[in-house]
Amino acid sequence: MRPRNSAIALAFLLALTATPAAASDGELRVCADPNNLPSSNSAGTGFENRLAAMVAEHLGQKVAYTWWAQRRGFIRNTLKAGRCDVVMGVPADYDLVETTKPYYRSTYVFVTRQDRHLDLASLLDPRLHELAIGVHLIGDDGNNPPPAQALGQQGIVDNVHGYSIYGDYREANPPARLIEAVESGKIDVAAAWGPLAGYFAKGSPVPLTVTPIQDYEGFAPQQFQFAIAMGVRKGDHALRDRLNAFIDTHRSEIASLLRSYGVPLVQQPPTASGGHE
C-alpha cells in the first residue's frame, strides 16, 4: 500500500455503491489493487499477493480477491462494504482499519543511474539545487510525499518534476514512470517510496542505484520511514490476532520475500511506536 502524509499512502478511488458479501471460513478474502506492482496485481505477481498466499496456507484457507484501485474510497468500498476482510499493506497507524503488528518498515530513497556516479544520499546535498529531480505527486490538495515537501522547504522547486502517482491506469504499473524517467535520463534523480523504487530499479535494463534518504530529521513533522501492517475491519480482533500470530512466526520468511522484491528494509526505532508509510 502506498504510505499517511506520504505519496504512496492510500489515496483512493471515488466512492461507488457496494453490496456486502458473506464471509467464508474457507477463504482469506483480500482487498487489493489489480495494477499496483510491486504490491499487487491481478496476475498475482506482487509481494502482497505472495504474502496473502503464505497467510492463507498458514490458516488453511484459499485466497479470494476483491479488486479495486487503491485511490479515494478504497477502504470504504472494499473492507467496510464487507466485500473482503483484509488489506495486506496499510500504514501501521492507519485509523480507518484495525491494524496488525507491523511486518516491515521501509523508507524513501533516491534513485540514480549508476553510470552517473552521483552517490546522492542527503536531502541537504547542494547539488539538489541544480539536478533535475523527479517526485510523485498526489494531487492539488497539498498532500504530496515527504521528499516533495522537504525540497519545497529548501526552495528547490524549479528543477523538480512531478509524476502523478496515479498516472494512466490503462497502462501497467503507472507509478513506474518516475523510475523510468531516471533510466532514460529525463531526470537525474528520483525521490520515491522505497518498495516501489527498489522493485522497479531491480528490474531496470539500466543499472540504477537506490539509496535511503538521509538528513531528514530537520524536516519534521514530515516522516521518511514508515511501518507497514495488515488491516482488517475495526472490531475484527479474531482475524487480527490470527494475522499477528502469522507475522510473529514468519518474520524471517516475510523479510526474505520483501528483499527478493528489492524492498529496502530499515529497523524500527526503539522509541517509536511504529508509524506509517
Secondary structure as UniProt FT lines:
FT   TURN            7..8
FT   TURN            25..26
FT   STRAND          27..32
FT   STRAND          35..36
FT   TURN            37..39
FT   STRAND          40..41
FT   TURN            42..43
FT   HELIX           47..59
FT   STRAND          62..67
FT   TURN            72..73
FT   HELIX           74..77
FT   TURN            78..82
FT   STRAND          86..91
FT   TURN            92..93
FT   TURN            95..96
FT   STRAND          98..99
FT   STRAND          104..113
FT   HELIX           114..116
FT   TURN            123..124
FT   HELIX           126..129
FT   STRAND          133..137
FT   HELIX           146..153
FT   TURN            154..155
FT   TURN            158..159
FT   STRAND          160..164
FT   TURN            169..170
FT   HELIX           174..176
FT   HELIX           177..184
FT   STRAND          189..193
FT   HELIX           194..202
FT   STRAND          208..212
FT   HELIX           217..219
FT   TURN            220..221
FT   STRAND          225..232
FT   TURN            234..235
FT   HELIX           237..249
FT   HELIX           251..260
FT   TURN            261..262
FT   TURN            270..271
//
